[in-house]
Amino acid sequence: MDKLIAKNPCEGLLPLTIGSVTLTEEEPGVMTALAPYKGKEKDLSAALKAAHGMAYPAPNRATGKAGSRAVWFGHGQAMLMGPAPDASLAEHATVVDQSDAWAVVWIEGEGVEDVLARLVPVDLRPAHFKRGHTVRSLLFHMTASITRVGDRAFQIMVFRSMAETLVHDLKTAMEGVAARG
């Protein structure tokens, strides 16, 4: 019988630094999709705050901090990242483990917005897209969740099956920006 070996989605592909921009894989901990039941968003937010110290995120926002974050993930959905979900959340929402479904990377450095501008049809400059802002958008030709987590840092999530393509596309954009400088 073959022995199966667990691997991270970007194993062997990252870390990568080109010019002033660095791309690393993030270990997000447990990833849990939360979808509040009809009329239960406020109750879910209160339970999330009591159990994990963060509110349910408003559209296009993230709450919490590194290691324990809730990211808006579309209409009526958020992704809890980091802690295992408290059992009380299931009283107010559908709670689904997504831990093995996503590749999560962190891209940061001087010129990171220029790199992402080559791939994302959203203005991610700090004047328009501040820390804690998040968007579900295309990143070149794949759907991604993009969250500003620092002055020059973003967290990007794509389906695990797209990890290699994500790294390739970001690397190509990083090389293009570095070649300009």
TIMI-213266 format. One record per residue: x, z, y of N, C-alpha, C, O, CB in turn; residue in one letter; residue number from 1. Coordinates in pm, whole numbers. Glycine has a CB too. Example, Ala and Ser with C-alpha at 12.3 -4.5 7.8 and 13.67 -1.06 7.14 Angstrom:
BEGIN
<<1319; 780; -569>; <1230; 780; -450>; <1320; 780; -330>; <1424; 846; -332>; <1131; 905; -447>; "a"; 1>
<<1285; 708; -225>; <1367; 714; -106>; <1290; 787; 3>; <1341; 804; 114>; <1408; 572; -60>; "s"; 2>
This chain:
BEGIN
<<84; 0; -117>; <0; 0; 0>; <89; 0; 125>; <190; 69; 130>; <-96; 121; -1>; "m"; 1>
<<48; -80; 224>; <121; -83; 351>; <100; 46; 427>; <-4; 110; 418>; <76; -203; 435>; "d"; 2>
<<203; 83; 504>; <192; 200; 589>; <157; 153; 730>; <227; 71; 788>; <323; 283; 589>; "k"; 3>
<<49; 206; 782>; <7; 171; 918>; <78; 263; 1016>; <89; 384; 993>; <-147; 181; 933>; "l"; 4>
<<124; 206; 1124>; <196; 281; 1225>; <120; 269; 1357>; <96; 158; 1406>; <343; 229; 1240>; "i"; 5>
<<82; 382; 1413>; <13; 382; 1542>; <109; 340; 1652>; <223; 387; 1658>; <-47; 522; 1572>; "a"; 6>
<<63; 252; 1739>; <144; 205; 1851>; <62; 211; 1979>; <-60; 195; 1978>; <195; 62; 1827>; "k"; 7>
<<132; 235; 2088>; <68; 225; 2219>; <42; 78; 2249>; <115; -8; 2199>; <156; 291; 2331>; "n"; 8>
<<-60; 47; 2329>; <-92; -93; 2358>; <25; -174; 2415>; <38; -292; 2383>; <-206; -98; 2453>; "p"; 9>
<<108; -114; 2499>; <218; -186; 2565>; <354; -154; 2503>; <457; -176; 2566>; <220; -154; 2714>; "c"; 10>
<<354; -101; 2382>; <479; -63; 2317>; <573; -182; 2306>; <534; -289; 2260>; <452; -3; 2179>; "e"; 11>
<<696; -162; 2347>; <796; -268; 2343>; <792; -362; 2463>; <881; -446; 2478>; <780; -346; 2219>; "g"; 12>
<<691; -348; 2547>; <676; -436; 2664>; <717; -367; 2795>; <761; -433; 2889>; <532; -484; 2674>; "l"; 13>
<<702; -237; 2799>; <727; -160; 2920>; <816; -41; 2889>; <821; 4; 2774>; <594; -113; 2984>; "l"; 14>
<<886; 12; 2988>; <875; -8; 3133>; <949; -133; 3179>; <1030; -191; 3107>; <930; 114; 3206>; "p"; 15>
<<917; -171; 3302>; <973; -293; 3360>; <985; -273; 3511>; <890; -232; 3576>; <884; -417; 3326>; "l"; 16>
<<1103; -303; 3565>; <1122; -299; 3710>; <1177; -434; 3754>; <1277; -482; 3701>; <1218; -182; 3753>; "t"; 17>
<<1110; -494; 3851>; <1155; -621; 3909>; <1146; -603; 4060>; <1040; -571; 4114>; <1069; -745; 3858>; "i"; 18>
<<1258; -624; 4127>; <1262; -600; 4271>; <1235; -453; 4297>; <1301; -367; 4238>; <1158; -688; 4347>; "g"; 19>
<<1140; -424; 4383>; <1109; -286; 4418>; <984; -233; 4349>; <935; -125; 4382>; <1093; -274; 4568>; "s"; 20>
<<932; -309; 4253>; <807; -271; 4186>; <835; -235; 4040>; <907; -305; 3970>; <702; -385; 4194>; "v"; 21>
<<776; -125; 3997>; <793; -76; 3860>; <658; -74; 3790>; <557; -33; 3848>; <858; 65; 3858>; "t"; 22>
<<658; -118; 3666>; <538; -121; 3582>; <565; -36; 3460>; <661; -61; 3386>; <498; -268; 3542>; "l"; 23>
<<481; 66; 3437>; <496; 155; 3322>; <362; 171; 3252>; <255; 153; 3312>; <553; 293; 3365>; "t"; 24>
<<370; 207; 3126>; <247; 238; 3053>; <212; 383; 3078>; <299; 470; 3076>; <262; 209; 2901>; "e"; 25>
<<85; 410; 3101>; <38; 546; 3121>; <-28; 595; 2994>; <-102; 521; 2929>; <-59; 553; 3241>; "e"; 26>
<<-1; 718; 2959>; <-70; 782; 2848>; <-186; 861; 2909>; <-165; 970; 2961>; <27; 876; 2763>; "e"; 27>
<<-308; 806; 2904>; <-418; 867; 2978>; <-482; 988; 2911>; <-571; 1050; 2969>; <-522; 766; 3002>; "p"; 28>
<<-441; 1022; 2790>; <-509; 1129; 2717>; <-637; 1074; 2657>; <-646; 955; 2626>; <-539; 1249; 2809>; "g"; 29>
<<-734; 1159; 2640>; <-863; 1119; 2585>; <-936; 1036; 2691>; <-937; 1071; 2808>; <-948; 1242; 2543>; "v"; 30>
<<-996; 926; 2649>; <-1075; 843; 2739>; <-1218; 843; 2688>; <-1245; 807; 2573>; <-1017; 696; 2749>; "m"; 31>
<<-1311; 884; 2776>; <-1450; 899; 2735>; <-1542; 830; 2835>; <-1538; 860; 2954>; <-1487; 1048; 2723>; "t"; 32>
<<-1624; 738; 2785>; <-1723; 672; 2869>; <-1841; 768; 2888>; <-1890; 828; 2792>; <-1771; 536; 2807>; "a"; 33>
<<-1884; 782; 3013>; <-1999; 866; 3047>; <-2105; 778; 3111>; <-2077; 707; 3207>; <-1958; 982; 3142>; "l"; 34>
<<-2227; 782; 3058>; <-2339; 708; 3116>; <-2455; 806; 3132>; <-2520; 841; 3034>; <-2379; 586; 3026>; "a"; 35>
<<-2482; 850; 3256>; <-2586; 951; 3276>; <-2724; 900; 3234>; <-2759; 784; 3254>; <-2590; 994; 3422>; "p"; 36>
<<-2801; 992; 3176>; <-2940; 961; 3143>; <-3017; 944; 3274>; <-2976; 994; 3378>; <-3004; 1073; 3054>; "y"; 37>
<<-3129; 873; 3268>; <-3210; 847; 3386>; <-3243; 977; 3458>; <-3298; 1070; 3399>; <-3339; 772; 3347>; "k"; 38>
<<-3210; 983; 3587>; <-3239; 1098; 3669>; <-3146; 1217; 3647>; <-3172; 1325; 3701>; <-3378; 1140; 3644>; "g"; 39>
<<-3039; 1200; 3571>; <-2951; 1312; 3536>; <-2812; 1303; 3599>; <-2724; 1380; 3563>; <-2937; 1320; 3388>; "k"; 40>
<<-2791; 1211; 3692>; <-2658; 1194; 3751>; <-2611; 1321; 3824>; <-2495; 1360; 3810>; <-2659; 1076; 3849>; "e"; 41>
<<-2700; 1385; 3900>; <-2661; 1508; 3971>; <-2630; 1621; 3873>; <-2535; 1697; 3893>; <-2773; 1552; 4068>; "k"; 42>
<<-2709; 1632; 3767>; <-2684; 1734; 3665>; <-2552; 1707; 3593>; <-2476; 1800; 3565>; <-2799; 1739; 3563>; "d"; 43>
<<-2526; 1581; 3565>; <-2399; 1544; 3501>; <-2282; 1577; 3594>; <-2179; 1628; 3549>; <-2397; 1393; 3463>; "l"; 44>
<<-2298; 1547; 3722>; <-2191; 1576; 3818>; <-2163; 1726; 3823>; <-2046; 1767; 3827>; <-2230; 1525; 3958>; "s"; 45>
<<-2268; 1808; 3823>; <-2250; 1954; 3825>; <-2181; 2002; 3697>; <-2091; 2086; 3702>; <-2386; 2025; 3842>; "a"; 46>
<<-2222; 1948; 3583>; <-2160; 1987; 3455>; <-2015; 1942; 3448>; <-1929; 2015; 3399>; <-2239; 1926; 3336>; "a"; 47>
<<-1986; 1823; 3498>; <-1849; 1771; 3501>; <-1761; 1857; 3592>; <-1646; 1886; 3559>; <-1847; 1624; 3548>; "l"; 48>
<<-1817; 1897; 3705>; <-1742; 1982; 3798>; <-1715; 2120; 3737>; <-1605; 2173; 3750>; <-1819; 1997; 3931>; "k"; 49>
<<-1816; 2177; 3671>; <-1799; 2309; 3609>; <-1699; 2304; 3494>; <-1618; 2396; 3478>; <-1934; 2361; 3559>; "a"; 50>
<<-1705; 2199; 3414>; <-1621; 2191; 3294>; <-1481; 2138; 3322>; <-1385; 2182; 3260>; <-1688; 2104; 3192>; "a"; 51>
<<-1470; 2043; 3416>; <-1342; 1973; 3434>; <-1291; 1970; 3579>; <-1186; 1913; 3606>; <-1356; 1833; 3386>; "h"; 52>
<<-1364; 2032; 3672>; <-1316; 2044; 3808>; <-1327; 1920; 3893>; <-1259; 1908; 3995>; <-1177; 2086; 3805>; "g"; 53>
<<-1413; 1827; 3854>; <-1431; 1704; 3934>; <-1576; 1661; 3928>; <-1645; 1684; 3828>; <-1339; 1591; 3884>; "m"; 54>
<<-1623; 1597; 4035>; <-1760; 1546; 4039>; <-1767; 1410; 3970>; <-1666; 1343; 3949>; <-1810; 1536; 4184>; "a"; 55>
<<-1890; 1370; 3936>; <-1913; 1235; 3886>; <-1883; 1140; 4002>; <-1933; 1162; 4113>; <-2061; 1216; 3832>; "y"; 56>
<<-1804; 1034; 3981>; <-1762; 950; 4094>; <-1874; 862; 4149>; <-1959; 812; 4076>; <-1647; 862; 4052>; "p"; 57>
<<-1870; 846; 4281>; <-1959; 751; 4348>; <-1912; 610; 4314>; <-1800; 592; 4266>; <-1961; 776; 4504>; "a"; 58>
<<-1996; 509; 4339>; <-1951; 372; 4314>; <-1820; 339; 4385>; <-1802; 374; 4502>; <-2059; 273; 4356>; "p"; 59>
<<-1732; 273; 4314>; <-1601; 229; 4364>; <-1510; 345; 4405>; <-1427; 330; 4495>; <-1620; 137; 4482>; "n"; 60>
<<-1526; 461; 4340>; <-1443; 577; 4368>; <-1396; 642; 4239>; <-1453; 621; 4132>; <-1519; 678; 4454>; "r"; 61>
<<-1292; 721; 4252>; <-1241; 803; 4142>; <-1232; 946; 4193>; <-1206; 968; 4312>; <-1101; 751; 4089>; "a"; 62>
<<-1252; 1042; 4105>; <-1239; 1183; 4140>; <-1136; 1247; 4048>; <-1096; 1188; 3948>; <-1376; 1257; 4129>; "t"; 63>
<<-1092; 1366; 4083>; <-992; 1434; 4003>; <-853; 1394; 4045>; <-830; 1350; 4158>; <-1013; 1406; 3855>; "g"; 64>
<<-758; 1410; 3952>; <-618; 1379; 3981>; <-551; 1333; 3852>; <-615; 1329; 3747>; <-544; 1503; 4041>; "k"; 65>
<<-425; 1299; 3860>; <-350; 1253; 3743>; <-363; 1356; 3632>; <-347; 1476; 3655>; <-201; 1229; 3778>; "a"; 66>
<<-393; 1310; 3513>; <-408; 1398; 3398>; <-550; 1445; 3375>; <-583; 1495; 3268>; <-319; 1516; 3413>; "g"; 67>
<<-634; 1431; 3476>; <-775; 1470; 3466>; <-853; 1397; 3574>; <-869; 1447; 3685>; <-791; 1626; 3479>; "s"; 68>
<<-902; 1279; 3540>; <-962; 1192; 3640>; <-1091; 1131; 3585>; <-1102; 1104; 3465>; <-863; 1081; 3682>; "r"; 69>
<<-1188; 1111; 3674>; <-1310; 1037; 3642>; <-1311; 912; 3730>; <-1300; 922; 3852>; <-1440; 1125; 3663>; "a"; 70>
<<-1324; 796; 3669>; <-1317; 669; 3739>; <-1450; 596; 3725>; <-1500; 578; 3614>; <-1200; 581; 3684>; "v"; 71>
<<-1509; 553; 3839>; <-1629; 470; 3836>; <-1597; 347; 3753>; <-1490; 287; 3769>; <-1677; 432; 3980>; "w"; 72>
<<-1689; 308; 3666>; <-1661; 199; 3574>; <-1770; 93; 3574>; <-1775; 8; 3484>; <-1642; 253; 3434>; "f"; 73>
<<-1856; 96; 3672>; <-1965; 1; 3681>; <-2096; 77; 3702>; <-2098; 200; 3703>; <-1972; -87; 3555>; "g"; 74>
<<-2204; 3; 3719>; <-2335; 63; 3744>; <-2371; 162; 3633>; <-2383; 125; 3516>; <-2444; -47; 3755>; "h"; 75>
<<-2387; 289; 3670>; <-2428; 391; 3575>; <-2323; 427; 3471>; <-2358; 472; 3362>; <-2550; 347; 3507>; "g"; 76>
<<-2194; 407; 3503>; <-2088; 437; 3408>; <-1966; 495; 3479>; <-1935; 458; 3592>; <-2050; 311; 3329>; "q"; 77>
<<-1900; 585; 3410>; <-1771; 637; 3456>; <-1684; 659; 3333>; <-1734; 675; 3222>; <-1788; 769; 3540>; "a"; 78>
<<-1553; 661; 3355>; <-1458; 689; 3247>; <-1389; 821; 3280>; <-1322; 834; 3382>; <-1354; 572; 3231>; "m"; 79>
<<-1407; 919; 3191>; <-1336; 1045; 3201>; <-1203; 1028; 3129>; <-1200; 991; 3012>; <-1419; 1164; 3140>; "l"; 80>
<<-1094; 1055; 3200>; <-960; 1034; 3145>; <-882; 1163; 3148>; <-876; 1231; 3251>; <-885; 924; 3222>; "m"; 81>
<<-822; 1198; 3036>; <-739; 1317; 3028>; <-794; 1417; 2930>; <-755; 1419; 2813>; <-725; 1380; 3162>; "g"; 82>
<<-886; 1502; 2977>; <-935; 1608; 2889>; <-1039; 1557; 2790>; <-1109; 1459; 2815>; <-995; 1720; 2972>; "p"; 83>
<<-1048; 1626; 2677>; <-1158; 1601; 2585>; <-1285; 1645; 2656>; <-1284; 1748; 2722>; <-1139; 1677; 2447>; "a"; 84>
<<-1394; 1571; 2643>; <-1515; 1605; 2718>; <-1577; 1735; 2668>; <-1586; 1760; 2548>; <-1617; 1492; 2708>; "p"; 85>
<<-1619; 1818; 2763>; <-1689; 1940; 2729>; <-1824; 1904; 2666>; <-1887; 1807; 2708>; <-1708; 2031; 2854>; "d"; 86>
<<-1867; 1980; 2567>; <-1993; 1953; 2496>; <-2113; 1952; 2590>; <-2212; 1885; 2562>; <-2014; 2056; 2387>; "a"; 87>
<<-2106; 2026; 2701>; <-2219; 2033; 2795>; <-2252; 1898; 2859>; <-2364; 1878; 2904>; <-2189; 2134; 2904>; "s"; 88>
<<-2156; 1807; 2862>; <-2180; 1676; 2924>; <-2284; 1596; 2847>; <-2357; 1515; 2906>; <-2049; 1596; 2934>; "l"; 89>
<<-2293; 1617; 2716>; <-2386; 1541; 2631>; <-2532; 1574; 2661>; <-2621; 1499; 2621>; <-2357; 1568; 2485>; "a"; 90>
<<-2557; 1683; 2731>; <-2695; 1717; 2770>; <-2746; 1623; 2880>; <-2867; 1608; 2899>; <-2703; 1863; 2818>; "e"; 91>
<<-2654; 1561; 2952>; <-2691; 1483; 3070>; <-2651; 1336; 3062>; <-2688; 1257; 3149>; <-2629; 1543; 3192>; "h"; 92>
<<-2575; 1300; 2958>; <-2522; 1162; 2953>; <-2489; 1123; 2809>; <-2470; 1207; 2721>; <-2398; 1149; 3042>; "a"; 93>
<<-2481; 994; 2790>; <-2422; 941; 2668>; <-2272; 957; 2683>; <-2215; 923; 2786>; <-2463; 791; 2642>; "t"; 94>
<<-2208; 1010; 2579>; <-2065; 1041; 2582>; <-2000; 967; 2465>; <-2029; 997; 2350>; <-2038; 1196; 2573>; "v"; 95>
<<-1913; 869; 2496>; <-1856; 783; 2391>; <-1704; 778; 2404>; <-1651; 745; 2510>; <-1915; 640; 2399>; "v"; 96>
<<-1634; 812; 2296>; <-1488; 806; 2295>; <-1441; 662; 2306>; <-1487; 575; 2232>; <-1431; 872; 2166>; "d"; 97>
<<-1351; 637; 2400>; <-1296; 504; 2424>; <-1143; 504; 2415>; <-1079; 408; 2458>; <-1340; 452; 2561>; "q"; 98>
<<-1086; 609; 2361>; <-942; 633; 2367>; <-857; 519; 2314>; <-751; 491; 2370>; <-909; 756; 2292>; "s"; 99>
<<-900; 454; 2210>; <-820; 346; 2150>; <-855; 208; 2202>; <-799; 109; 2155>; <-836; 348; 2001>; "d"; 100>
<<-946; 199; 2297>; <-997; 69; 2340>; <-927; 9; 2461>; <-946; -109; 2491>; <-1141; 81; 2370>; "a"; 101>
<<-846; 88; 2531>; <-793; 44; 2660>; <-642; 54; 2667>; <-580; 143; 2608>; <-854; 125; 2770>; "w"; 102>
<<-584; -40; 2741>; <-443; -33; 2781>; <-443; 14; 2926>; <-517; -39; 3009>; <-368; -174; 2764>; "a"; 103>
<<-361; 114; 2956>; <-356; 171; 3090>; <-213; 163; 3140>; <-120; 215; 3077>; <-409; 319; 3092>; "v"; 104>
<<-195; 97; 3255>; <-62; 86; 3314>; <-64; 141; 3455>; <-169; 155; 3518>; <-13; -61; 3313>; "v"; 105>
<<55; 171; 3503>; <77; 223; 3638>; <175; 127; 3703>; <283; 102; 3648>; <133; 374; 3637>; "w"; 106>
<<139; 72; 3818>; <228; -18; 3891>; <250; 41; 4029>; <154; 77; 4098>; <170; -164; 3899>; "i"; 107>
<<377; 50; 4069>; <406; 114; 4197>; <533; 60; 4259>; <618; 0; 4192>; <418; 265; 4178>; "e"; 108>
<<544; 81; 4389>; <664; 44; 4462>; <633; -33; 4588>; <520; -75; 4613>; <754; -36; 4374>; "g"; 109>
<<736; -51; 4668>; <725; -128; 4792>; <688; -272; 4755>; <758; -335; 4675>; <858; -123; 4876>; "e"; 110>
<<582; -323; 4813>; <539; -460; 4784>; <438; -471; 4670>; <405; -582; 4628>; <657; -543; 4752>; "g"; 111>
<<389; -358; 4619>; <294; -363; 4507>; <166; -437; 4545>; <107; -507; 4463>; <261; -221; 4460>; "v"; 112>
<<121; -421; 4670>; <1; -493; 4713>; <24; -644; 4712>; <-68; -720; 4682>; <-42; -447; 4853>; "e"; 113>
<<147; -687; 4746>; <179; -830; 4742>; <174; -884; 4599>; <129; -997; 4576>; <318; -856; 4803>; "d"; 114>
<<220; -803; 4504>; <214; -843; 4363>; <68; -859; 4321>; <31; -961; 4263>; <285; -738; 4272>; "v"; 115>
<<-13; -759; 4351>; <-153; -764; 4309>; <-233; -871; 4383>; <-330; -924; 4329>; <-218; -629; 4329>; "l"; 116>
<<-193; -903; 4507>; <-263; -1007; 4584>; <-253; -1143; 4515>; <-338; -1229; 4537>; <-205; -1015; 4726>; "a"; 117>
<<-151; -1164; 4433>; <-136; -1290; 4359>; <-234; -1301; 4243>; <-254; -1409; 4189>; <5; -1303; 4308>; "r"; 118>
<<-295; -1188; 4204>; <-375; -1185; 4082>; <-519; -1137; 4101>; <-605; -1168; 4019>; <-309; -1098; 3983>; "l"; 119>
<<-545; -1062; 4208>; <-674; -994; 4225>; <-745; -1047; 4350>; <-684; -1050; 4458>; <-654; -840; 4235>; "v"; 120>
<<-872; -1089; 4339>; <-944; -1143; 4454>; <-1009; -1036; 4542>; <-1116; -1058; 4597>; <-1050; -1239; 4407>; "p"; 121>
<<-943; -920; 4554>; <-993; -809; 4635>; <-879; -765; 4726>; <-763; -763; 4684>; <-1044; -690; 4546>; "v"; 122>
<<-911; -730; 4850>; <-810; -682; 4943>; <-773; -539; 4907>; <-851; -447; 4930>; <-860; -691; 5090>; "d"; 123>
<<-655; -519; 4851>; <-609; -387; 4806>; <-514; -320; 4905>; <-453; -218; 4873>; <-541; -401; 4672>; "l"; 124>
<<-501; -377; 5024>; <-414; -315; 5124>; <-468; -178; 5163>; <-590; -157; 5161>; <-400; -406; 5250>; "r"; 125>
<<-379; -85; 5199>; <-420; 53; 5226>; <-527; 69; 5334>; <-606; 163; 5329>; <-301; 133; 5267>; "p"; 126>
<<-532; -21; 5430>; <-633; -10; 5536>; <-775; -30; 5481>; <-872; 19; 5540>; <-605; -113; 5646>; "a"; 127>
<<-789; -101; 5369>; <-920; -132; 5312>; <-946; -60; 5180>; <-1061; -34; 5145>; <-934; -281; 5292>; "h"; 128>
<<-841; -29; 5108>; <-852; 25; 4972>; <-764; 149; 4965>; <-645; 141; 4935>; <-811; -82; 4863>; "f"; 129>
<<-825; 263; 4994>; <-750; 390; 5007>; <-735; 461; 4873>; <-798; 424; 4774>; <-820; 483; 5108>; "k"; 130>
<<-651; 563; 4872>; <-634; 645; 4751>; <-772; 694; 4705>; <-852; 741; 4785>; <-538; 765; 4777>; "r"; 131>
<<-797; 682; 4576>; <-925; 723; 4520>; <-1027; 610; 4515>; <-1135; 627; 4457>; <-981; 836; 4600>; "g"; 132>
<<-996; 495; 4575>; <-1084; 379; 4565>; <-1056; 309; 4432>; <-943; 304; 4385>; <-1065; 282; 4685>; "h"; 133>
<<-1162; 254; 4374>; <-1148; 183; 4247>; <-1240; 62; 4248>; <-1340; 59; 4319>; <-1179; 275; 4128>; "t"; 134>
<<-1205; -37; 4168>; <-1286; -159; 4162>; <-1276; -216; 4020>; <-1172; -209; 3955>; <-1239; -263; 4268>; "v"; 135>
<<-1386; -273; 3975>; <-1384; -355; 3854>; <-1378; -498; 3905>; <-1468; -541; 3977>; <-1510; -329; 3759>; "r"; 136>
<<-1275; -572; 3867>; <-1254; -705; 3922>; <-1176; -789; 3822>; <-1133; -740; 3718>; <-1179; -698; 4056>; "s"; 137>
<<-1159; -914; 3856>; <-1068; -997; 3778>; <-925; -966; 3818>; <-895; -943; 3935>; <-1099; -1147; 3798>; "l"; 138>
<<-838; -966; 3721>; <-694; -963; 3742>; <-646; -1090; 3672>; <-635; -1095; 3550>; <-623; -829; 3684>; "l"; 139>
<<-619; -1192; 3751>; <-596; -1329; 3706>; <-720; -1376; 3630>; <-818; -1412; 3696>; <-469; -1340; 3616>; "f"; 140>
<<-722; -1378; 3498>; <-839; -1427; 3426>; <-904; -1323; 3335>; <-987; -1357; 3251>; <-801; -1547; 3344>; "h"; 141>
<<-866; -1195; 3352>; <-926; -1090; 3268>; <-989; -983; 3356>; <-946; -961; 3469>; <-821; -1028; 3174>; "m"; 142>
<<-1090; -917; 3304>; <-1155; -808; 3375>; <-1069; -683; 3367>; <-1015; -650; 3261>; <-1296; -781; 3318>; "t"; 143>
<<-1057; -615; 3480>; <-974; -494; 3486>; <-1040; -389; 3575>; <-1125; -421; 3659>; <-833; -527; 3539>; "a"; 144>
<<-1000; -266; 3553>; <-1034; -156; 3643>; <-905; -125; 3720>; <-800; -101; 3660>; <-1089; -28; 3565>; "s"; 145>
<<-913; -126; 3852>; <-796; -103; 3936>; <-827; 13; 4030>; <-925; 9; 4104>; <-758; -232; 4017>; "i"; 146>
<<-743; 117; 4026>; <-762; 236; 4106>; <-635; 266; 4184>; <-526; 270; 4127>; <-802; 356; 4018>; "t"; 147>
<<-649; 287; 4315>; <-533; 330; 4394>; <-514; 479; 4368>; <-603; 560; 4394>; <-552; 300; 4548>; "r"; 148>
<<-395; 513; 4318>; <-365; 652; 4283>; <-254; 711; 4371>; <-219; 828; 4355>; <-325; 662; 4137>; "v"; 149>
<<-198; 632; 4461>; <-94; 679; 4551>; <-77; 582; 4665>; <-143; 478; 4669>; <39; 698; 4477>; "g"; 150>
<<12; 615; 4760>; <34; 528; 4875>; <76; 387; 4833>; <35; 289; 4894>; <140; 588; 4967>; "d"; 151>
<<158; 378; 4730>; <207; 250; 4678>; <195; 246; 4526>; <284; 197; 4457>; <355; 227; 4720>; "r"; 152>
<<82; 299; 4474>; <66; 308; 4329>; <-78; 280; 4287>; <-173; 324; 4351>; <110; 446; 4279>; "a"; 153>
<<-91; 206; 4176>; <-221; 172; 4121>; <-222; 199; 3971>; <-121; 182; 3902>; <-257; 25; 4150>; "f"; 154>
<<-337; 240; 3921>; <-362; 249; 3778>; <-448; 128; 3742>; <-548; 102; 3807>; <-431; 385; 3738>; "q"; 155>
<<-409; 56; 3639>; <-484; -61; 3595>; <-521; -43; 3449>; <-438; -4; 3367>; <-402; -192; 3616>; "i"; 156>
<<-648; -73; 3417>; <-696; -65; 3279>; <-757; -198; 3238>; <-837; -257; 3311>; <-799; 49; 3263>; "m"; 157>
<<-718; -245; 3120>; <-778; -363; 3059>; <-804; -332; 2911>; <-752; -233; 2858>; <-685; -490; 3075>; "v"; 158>
<<-884; -416; 2848>; <-904; -398; 2705>; <-770; -401; 2634>; <-681; -478; 2671>; <-998; -506; 2648>; "f"; 159>
<<-755; -319; 2535>; <-630; -307; 2460>; <-582; -443; 2410>; <-461; -469; 2408>; <-648; -211; 2343>; "r"; 160>
<<-672; -528; 2368>; <-635; -659; 2316>; <-571; -749; 2420>; <-511; -851; 2386>; <-756; -727; 2258>; "s"; 161>
<<-583; -712; 2550>; <-527; -792; 2658>; <-398; -733; 2714>; <-349; -780; 2817>; <-629; -806; 2770>; "m"; 162>
<<-341; -632; 2649>; <-223; -562; 2700>; <-105; -658; 2723>; <-43; -655; 2829>; <-180; -452; 2604>; "a"; 163>
<<-75; -741; 2626>; <40; -832; 2639>; <17; -932; 2752>; <109; -963; 2827>; <65; -907; 2506>; "e"; 164>
<<-106; -982; 2765>; <-138; -1075; 2873>; <-127; -1005; 3008>; <-76; -1063; 3103>; <-279; -1133; 2854>; "t"; 165>
<<-174; -881; 3016>; <-163; -804; 3140>; <-17; -791; 3183>; <16; -818; 3299>; <-226; -666; 3124>; "l"; 166>
<<68; -750; 3092>; <210; -733; 3124>; <271; -867; 3166>; <347; -873; 3263>; <287; -673; 3004>; "v"; 167>
<<238; -973; 3094>; <291; -1107; 3128>; <250; -1148; 3269>; <333; -1192; 3348>; <242; -1212; 3026>; "h"; 168>
<<121; -1133; 3301>; <72; -1176; 3432>; <132; -1091; 3544>; <169; -1145; 3649>; <-81; -1167; 3436>; "d"; 169>
<<141; -960; 3524>; <201; -874; 3626>; <350; -903; 3642>; <401; -904; 3753>; <180; -726; 3591>; "l"; 170>
<<418; -927; 3531>; <562; -959; 3537>; <583; -1088; 3616>; <672; -1095; 3701>; <621; -973; 3393>; "k"; 171>
<<504; -1190; 3591>; <515; -1317; 3662>; <493; -1297; 3812>; <567; -1352; 3893>; <414; -1420; 3606>; "t"; 172>
<<393; -1219; 3849>; <366; -1192; 3991>; <479; -1110; 4052>; <517; -1133; 4167>; <233; -1118; 4007>; "a"; 173>
<<532; -1013; 3977>; <644; -931; 4027>; <767; -1019; 4052>; <836; -1001; 4152>; <679; -819; 3926>; "m"; 174>
<<793; -1113; 3962>; <906; -1204; 3978>; <888; -1293; 4102>; <983; -1319; 4175>; <924; -1291; 3853>; "e"; 175>
<<764; -1338; 4124>; <737; -1422; 4241>; <758; -1348; 4372>; <814; -1403; 4467>; <596; -1473; 4235>; "g"; 176>
<<714; -1224; 4378>; <733; -1145; 4499>; <880; -1112; 4519>; <930; -1119; 4631>; <649; -1016; 4494>; "v"; 177>
<<949; -1075; 4411>; <1093; -1042; 4422>; <1173; -1163; 4466>; <1270; -1148; 4540>; <1147; -990; 4287>; "a"; 178>
<<1136; -1282; 4423>; <1209; -1404; 4460>; <1197; -1435; 4609>; <1285; -1498; 4667>; <1158; -1524; 4378>; "a"; 179>
<<1088; -1391; 4671>; <1069; -1413; 4814>; <1164; -1329; 4898>; <1206; -1370; 5007>; <926; -1382; 4854>; "r"; 180>
<<1199; -1208; 4844>; <1275; -1111; 4924>; <1417; -1131; 4924>; <1489; -1055; 4988>; <1252; -981; 4880>; "g"; 181>
